[in-house]
Amino acid sequence: MNPELVALLSGLGVCLGLIISIGAQNAIVLRQGLRREHVGLVVAVCIASDVVLQTIGVAGVATVVAAHPWLETAGRWAGAIFLVGFAAVSARRAWRGGGSLEAAPERDASEATAGGAVATRTRSSRLSTLATILAVTWLNPQALVETTVVLGSIAAPFGDARWWFLAGGIAAASIWFVGFGYGARYLAPLMRTERAWRILDGGIAIVMLVIAVSLVAG
């Protein structure tokens, strides 16, 4: 198979596997999507942040690793080990279940109060929404490490094709956040079920294992 295509698909698969998880960032995206408030702002911040962090990982970490052969080998195995571990955690979640993703509860715009008056839904301000999504994106050490060091290490073995890996990662982030943000109101009933997340986690585990094997096999 064409090396560029392999790198592109690997970046797509790894990034989707890392993004599609039950976390604060996705919870905010879902919440704003359900409320139909500032969805464009939230989606834009998430995508822009991923572009910056992934580029730092591939252009910085991956470039340093590629310049030193022994680091490339170490990065290949480190990336594979991480992916296997990630697959194991996903497989465990798929087996045990218990996963769900709920939006923050809110009152409907036409909900009546005890006194008979009609209560209006409190809208979050653009500034508070921006501050929230920036915080959950940039103040999460695990997410920062995964998006820079981990992705950079996994991209390094692809050599010059690592830029295709980056393109796949950025495409994955764009597809997920746009689809999840604007499609939240349609996806919410499905994503709230444990069965859906068990199937999703099982799929993530398989994808991660396949990519880990391809890294080690070269």
Secondary structure as a PSIPRED ss2 file (coil, helix, strand):
# PSIPRED VFORMAT (PSIPRED V4.0)

   1 M C   1.000  0.000  0.000
   2 N C   1.000  0.000  0.000
   3 P H   0.000  1.000  0.000
   4 E H   0.000  1.000  0.000
   5 L H   0.000  1.000  0.000
   6 V H   0.000  1.000  0.000
   7 A H   0.000  1.000  0.000
   8 L H   0.000  1.000  0.000
   9 L H   0.000  1.000  0.000
  10 S H   0.000  1.000  0.000
  11 G H   0.000  1.000  0.000
  12 L H   0.000  1.000  0.000
  13 G H   0.000  1.000  0.000
  14 V H   0.000  1.000  0.000
  15 C H   0.000  1.000  0.000
  16 L H   0.000  1.000  0.000
  17 G H   0.000  1.000  0.000
  18 L H   0.000  1.000  0.000
  19 I H   0.000  1.000  0.000
  20 I C   1.000  0.000  0.000
  21 S C   1.000  0.000  0.000
  22 I C   1.000  0.000  0.000
  23 G C   1.000  0.000  0.000
  24 A H   0.000  1.000  0.000
  25 Q H   0.000  1.000  0.000
  26 N H   0.000  1.000  0.000
  27 A H   0.000  1.000  0.000
  28 I H   0.000  1.000  0.000
  29 V H   0.000  1.000  0.000
  30 L H   0.000  1.000  0.000
  31 R H   0.000  1.000  0.000
  32 Q H   0.000  1.000  0.000
  33 G H   0.000  1.000  0.000
  34 L H   0.000  1.000  0.000
  35 R H   0.000  1.000  0.000
  36 R C   1.000  0.000  0.000
  37 E C   1.000  0.000  0.000
  38 H C   1.000  0.000  0.000
  39 V H   0.000  1.000  0.000
  40 G H   0.000  1.000  0.000
  41 L H   0.000  1.000  0.000
  42 V H   0.000  1.000  0.000
  43 V H   0.000  1.000  0.000
  44 A H   0.000  1.000  0.000
  45 V H   0.000  1.000  0.000
  46 C H   0.000  1.000  0.000
  47 I H   0.000  1.000  0.000
  48 A H   0.000  1.000  0.000
  49 S H   0.000  1.000  0.000
  50 D H   0.000  1.000  0.000
  51 V H   0.000  1.000  0.000
  52 V H   0.000  1.000  0.000
  53 L H   0.000  1.000  0.000
  54 Q H   0.000  1.000  0.000
  55 T H   0.000  1.000  0.000
  56 I H   0.000  1.000  0.000
  57 G H   0.000  1.000  0.000
  58 V H   0.000  1.000  0.000
  59 A H   0.000  1.000  0.000
  60 G H   0.000  1.000  0.000
  61 V H   0.000  1.000  0.000
  62 A H   0.000  1.000  0.000
  63 T H   0.000  1.000  0.000
  64 V H   0.000  1.000  0.000
  65 V H   0.000  1.000  0.000
  66 A H   0.000  1.000  0.000
  67 A H   0.000  1.000  0.000
  68 H C   1.000  0.000  0.000
  69 P H   0.000  1.000  0.000
  70 W H   0.000  1.000  0.000
  71 L H   0.000  1.000  0.000
  72 E H   0.000  1.000  0.000
  73 T H   0.000  1.000  0.000
  74 A H   0.000  1.000  0.000
  75 G H   0.000  1.000  0.000
  76 R H   0.000  1.000  0.000
  77 W H   0.000  1.000  0.000
  78 A H   0.000  1.000  0.000
  79 G H   0.000  1.000  0.000
  80 A H   0.000  1.000  0.000
  81 I H   0.000  1.000  0.000
  82 F H   0.000  1.000  0.000
  83 L H   0.000  1.000  0.000
  84 V H   0.000  1.000  0.000
  85 G H   0.000  1.000  0.000
  86 F H   0.000  1.000  0.000
  87 A H   0.000  1.000  0.000
  88 A H   0.000  1.000  0.000
  89 V H   0.000  1.000  0.000
  90 S H   0.000  1.000  0.000
  91 A H   0.000  1.000  0.000
  92 R H   0.000  1.000  0.000
  93 R H   0.000  1.000  0.000
  94 A H   0.000  1.000  0.000
  95 W H   0.000  1.000  0.000
  96 R H   0.000  1.000  0.000
  97 G C   1.000  0.000  0.000
  98 G C   1.000  0.000  0.000
  99 G C   1.000  0.000  0.000
 100 S C   1.000  0.000  0.000
 101 L C   1.000  0.000  0.000
 102 E C   1.000  0.000  0.000
 103 A C   1.000  0.000  0.000
 104 A C   1.000  0.000  0.000
 105 P C   1.000  0.000  0.000
 106 E C   1.000  0.000  0.000
 107 R C   1.000  0.000  0.000
 108 D C   1.000  0.000  0.000
 109 A C   1.000  0.000  0.000
 110 S C   1.000  0.000  0.000
 111 E C   1.000  0.000  0.000
 112 A E   0.000  0.000  1.000
 113 T C   1.000  0.000  0.000
 114 A C   1.000  0.000  0.000
 115 G C   1.000  0.000  0.000
 116 G C   1.000  0.000  0.000
 117 A C   1.000  0.000  0.000
 118 V E   0.000  0.000  1.000
 119 A C   1.000  0.000  0.000
 120 T C   1.000  0.000  0.000
 121 R C   1.000  0.000  0.000
 122 T C   1.000  0.000  0.000
 123 R C   1.000  0.000  0.000
 124 S C   1.000  0.000  0.000
 125 S C   1.000  0.000  0.000
 126 R H   0.000  1.000  0.000
 127 L H   0.000  1.000  0.000
 128 S H   0.000  1.000  0.000
 129 T H   0.000  1.000  0.000
 130 L H   0.000  1.000  0.000
 131 A H   0.000  1.000  0.000
 132 T H   0.000  1.000  0.000
 133 I H   0.000  1.000  0.000
 134 L H   0.000  1.000  0.000
 135 A H   0.000  1.000  0.000
 136 V H   0.000  1.000  0.000
 137 T H   0.000  1.000  0.000
 138 W H   0.000  1.000  0.000
 139 L C   1.000  0.000  0.000
 140 N C   1.000  0.000  0.000
 141 P H   0.000  1.000  0.000
 142 Q H   0.000  1.000  0.000
 143 A H   0.000  1.000  0.000
 144 L H   0.000  1.000  0.000
 145 V H   0.000  1.000  0.000
 146 E H   0.000  1.000  0.000
 147 T H   0.000  1.000  0.000
 148 T H   0.000  1.000  0.000
 149 V H   0.000  1.000  0.000
 150 V H   0.000  1.000  0.000
 151 L H   0.000  1.000  0.000
 152 G H   0.000  1.000  0.000
 153 S H   0.000  1.000  0.000
 154 I H   0.000  1.000  0.000
 155 A H   0.000  1.000  0.000
 156 A H   0.000  1.000  0.000
 157 P H   0.000  1.000  0.000
 158 F H   0.000  1.000  0.000
 159 G H   0.000  1.000  0.000
 160 D H   0.000  1.000  0.000
 161 A H   0.000  1.000  0.000
 162 R H   0.000  1.000  0.000
 163 W H   0.000  1.000  0.000
 164 W H   0.000  1.000  0.000
 165 F H   0.000  1.000  0.000
 166 L H   0.000  1.000  0.000
 167 A H   0.000  1.000  0.000
 168 G H   0.000  1.000  0.000
 169 G H   0.000  1.000  0.000
 170 I H   0.000  1.000  0.000
 171 A H   0.000  1.000  0.000
 172 A H   0.000  1.000  0.000
 173 A H   0.000  1.000  0.000
 174 S H   0.000  1.000  0.000
 175 I H   0.000  1.000  0.000
 176 W H   0.000  1.000  0.000
 177 F H   0.000  1.000  0.000
 178 V H   0.000  1.000  0.000
 179 G H   0.000  1.000  0.000
 180 F H   0.000  1.000  0.000
 181 G H   0.000  1.000  0.000
 182 Y H   0.000  1.000  0.000
 183 G C   1.000  0.000  0.000
 184 A H   0.000  1.000  0.000
 185 R H   0.000  1.000  0.000
 186 Y H   0.000  1.000  0.000
 187 L H   0.000  1.000  0.000
 188 A H   0.000  1.000  0.000
 189 P H   0.000  1.000  0.000
 190 L H   0.000  1.000  0.000
 191 M H   0.000  1.000  0.000
 192 R C   1.000  0.000  0.000
 193 T C   1.000  0.000  0.000
 194 E H   0.000  1.000  0.000
 195 R H   0.000  1.000  0.000
 196 A H   0.000  1.000  0.000
 197 W H   0.000  1.000  0.000
 198 R H   0.000  1.000  0.000
 199 I H   0.000  1.000  0.000
 200 L H   0.000  1.000  0.000
 201 D H   0.000  1.000  0.000
 202 G H   0.000  1.000  0.000
 203 G H   0.000  1.000  0.000
 204 I H   0.000  1.000  0.000
 205 A H   0.000  1.000  0.000
 206 I H   0.000  1.000  0.000
 207 V H   0.000  1.000  0.000
 208 M H   0.000  1.000  0.000
 209 L H   0.000  1.000  0.000
 210 V H   0.000  1.000  0.000
 211 I H   0.000  1.000  0.000
 212 A H   0.000  1.000  0.000
 213 V H   0.000  1.000  0.000
 214 S H   0.000  1.000  0.000
 215 L H   0.000  1.000  0.000
 216 V H   0.000  1.000  0.000
 217 A H   0.000  1.000  0.000
 218 G C   1.000  0.000  0.000
